[in-house]
Amino acid sequence: MSRKTATMLQTTPIAATTQSHVTREISDRLQVALTTHLTQAYSPELSKTLRLFSATEVADLFGTTGQFLRKGHAEGSLPEPEVNKNGRRFYSGAEIKAMRQILEGSSRKPGKYLPGRRDADQLQVIQLMNFKGGSAKSTSAIHLCHYLALQGYRVLAIDLDPQGSLTGFCGIQPEIEFEGNSIYDALRYEDPVPMSECIRTTYFPGLDLSPAQLILSEFETETAVYARKGVPFYNRLASAIEEVEANYDIIIIDSPPSLGFLTLAGLFAATSVIVPLTPSMLDVASTQQFLEMTSAYLEEFENSGIPIVHDNFRFLITRDDPSDTPSQQIVSLMRALFQDRVIGATALRSTAIADAAMLKMTMYEVVRSEMTRSTYDRARSSMDAVGHEVSNMIQTAWGR
């Protein structure tokens, strides 16, 4: 926000009338400030782009060596990327994606460079859910999206949260009205739009997005009305996904921090569920209540002859601080209680992750040299480890 805009808003007093007027004026003032700031920060010429990746990073992504890449370039089997003035190669996301396709075509091991679905494999739909705010649900979702896309999977992100946090991470600002369809248009009861028309290609190769806007909250109200008419809600997302199923290997759903109709529709569509959880007794108690409510709803579905079966139900420990003894006691408790239902890797509490999130970026977008390298490396390794376990979970579901 510019200093001029902030000063103007500060010097204009809020008229003391009814509480509704006060609340409305505060809301309008914030809207003006946000719109002004975001329009400046995300003007067309400043639209979000993905950084370049070094040869070392690309070799790590491919599980090869720098020498292997140099040989491919020398022989002409791999396209030559951008070379800086020091003779170092840097690759765009699109070049990494194209190289994976080339290498997969000549690989003796199917799936080494493109690990996605084969003919008999089921689309994997992973829902991240928790109604405790601050559980790092959206941050975990976008890191998974970026990790899996860089590994060669075809990923679709579906933002079921009307607040649109995942949408913002993907370079679309829900605070500013954007043109085109959102996930609401695919789910609405009156004249729904085909899911294929509610998906956008993002700046991150391999990742598409079905974005959210505030109007998505109308789905909750509309569902209550149509339920009285006997119109089911639970299968609306699953039915929408069917139209685009062949285009993706994995769908990541970021659900709202509540147990409403949107979250339940996501549960019906999901093949696996991940519950992000910060290691504090307050968060564990809140999550227990959330899961108790969830089980009651699932039981209602089952009693109605609508079974919901998931391949996996896992907890993901987020904002983990290995040096904090009380939180580590909670982590130990969760592992003792649920064993392999707790993902082995944890998402660390890190200034690098927090700083990146402030800029609506992930550890895969920030440049290592712009941070303290040891801090970056710890955070990046943490998110890589989580993504690797989720990738293995997916491969296991496919019987590999």
Secondary structure, DSSP 8 states (H G I E B T S, - for coil): --HHHHHHHHHS------HHHHHHHHHHHHHHHHHHHHHHHT-GGG------EEHHHHHHHHTS-HHHHHHHHHHTSS---EE-TTS-EEE-HHHHHHHHHHHHHH-SSTTSS--S--TT---EEEEE--SSTTS-HHHHHHHHHHHHHHTT--EEEEE--TT-HHHHHTT--TTS--SS--HHHHH-SSS---GGGG-EE-SSTTEEEE---GGGGHHHHHHHHHHTTT---TTHHHHHHHTTGGG-SEEEEE--SS-SHHHHHHHHH-SEEEEEE-SSHHHHHHHHHHHHHHHHHHHHHHHTT-----SEEEEEE-SB-TT-HHHHHHHHHHHHHHGGGB-SS--B--HHHHHHHHTT--TTTS-GGGS-HHHHHHHHHHHHHHHHHHHHHHHHHTT-
